[in-house]
Amino acid sequence: MIRGFVAALAGSAWVRTFMRYAAIALAILLFLLALRRAGERAGRLAERLETMEKASDIQKRMLEAAARRPADRDALAERLRDGRF
């Protein structure tokens, strides 16, 4: 009895139209959710890249400062006397 009811209901034109629109709406909803997720992922990757760039810049400045340091205590004293520190 239930099978006959479901078959008759599925055979109805307005039910088929409703199902078609429901399937389209579901597809659009899933597409938008996937788009949102991809946007969030891209945002996290951009944030990670920015953090890596900052860390790289800091490391580069530290290496440059280490390259300019005095070789020994005498060179440091000389720089302090000349006021170039």
C-alpha positions as MATLAB code, in Angstrom:
seq = 'MIRGFVAALAGSAWVRTFMRYAAIALAILLFLLALRRAGERAGRLAERLETMEKASDIQKRMLEAAARRPADRDALAERLRDGRF';
ca = [
       0.000    0.000    0.000;
       2.780    2.430    0.886;
       4.684    1.499   -2.282;
       1.660    2.319   -4.364;
       1.295    5.679   -2.611;
       4.992    6.546   -3.089;
       4.852    5.454   -6.731;
       1.755    7.539   -7.342;
       3.269   10.506   -5.548;
       6.550   10.220   -7.490;
       4.577    9.969  -10.708;
       2.851   13.270  -10.034;
       4.060   16.186  -12.163;
       4.222   18.664   -9.296;
       6.273   16.255   -7.162;
       8.748   15.742  -10.008;
       9.005   19.523  -10.430;
       9.523   19.953   -6.698;
      12.215   17.254   -6.663;
      13.979   18.876   -9.617;
      14.076   22.270   -7.879;
      15.117   20.670   -4.606;
      18.021   18.922   -6.341;
      19.103   22.200   -7.971;
      18.874   24.043   -4.639;
      20.899   21.322   -2.927;
      23.577   21.467   -5.633;
      23.825   25.261   -5.276;
      24.021   24.984   -1.494;
      26.812   22.402   -1.677;
      28.694   24.551   -4.194;
      28.489   27.602   -1.926;
      29.658   25.609    1.088;
      32.623   24.268   -0.888;
      33.440   27.791   -2.059;
      33.360   29.075    1.523;
      35.633   26.283    2.694;
      38.093   26.991   -0.108;
      38.108   30.676    0.837;
      38.835   29.887    4.468;
      41.666   27.590    3.447;
      43.143   30.251    1.169;
      42.957   32.741    4.034;
      44.812   30.404    6.371;
      47.491   29.800    3.741;
      47.892   33.551    3.167;
      48.257   34.097    6.914;
      50.868   31.331    7.116;
      52.800   32.874    4.205;
      52.750   36.286    5.878;
      54.063   34.790    9.120;
      56.837   32.970    7.261;
      57.823   36.174    5.447;
      58.041   38.078    8.747;
      60.175   35.350   10.309;
      62.428   35.275    7.248;
      62.864   39.056    7.346;
      63.762   38.962   11.041;
      66.279   36.179   10.458;
      67.825   38.106    7.550;
      68.227   41.219    9.721;
      69.816   39.135   12.479;
      72.316   37.638   10.020;
      73.166   41.065    8.623;
      73.729   42.399   12.140;
      75.948   39.415   12.961;
      78.000   40.076    9.828;
      78.632   43.683   10.938;
      79.625   42.813   14.505;
      83.125   43.521   15.748;
      85.570   40.670   15.330;
      86.913   40.815   18.891;
      86.940   42.908   22.065;
      89.568   45.289   20.729;
      87.488   46.038   17.629;
      84.465   46.592   19.847;
      86.401   49.001   22.064;
      87.639   50.844   18.966;
      84.098   51.208   17.640;
      82.889   52.480   21.002;
      85.703   55.052   21.135;
      84.938   56.274   17.620;
      81.214   56.475   18.406;
      80.268   54.145   15.535;
      78.381   51.643   17.662;
];
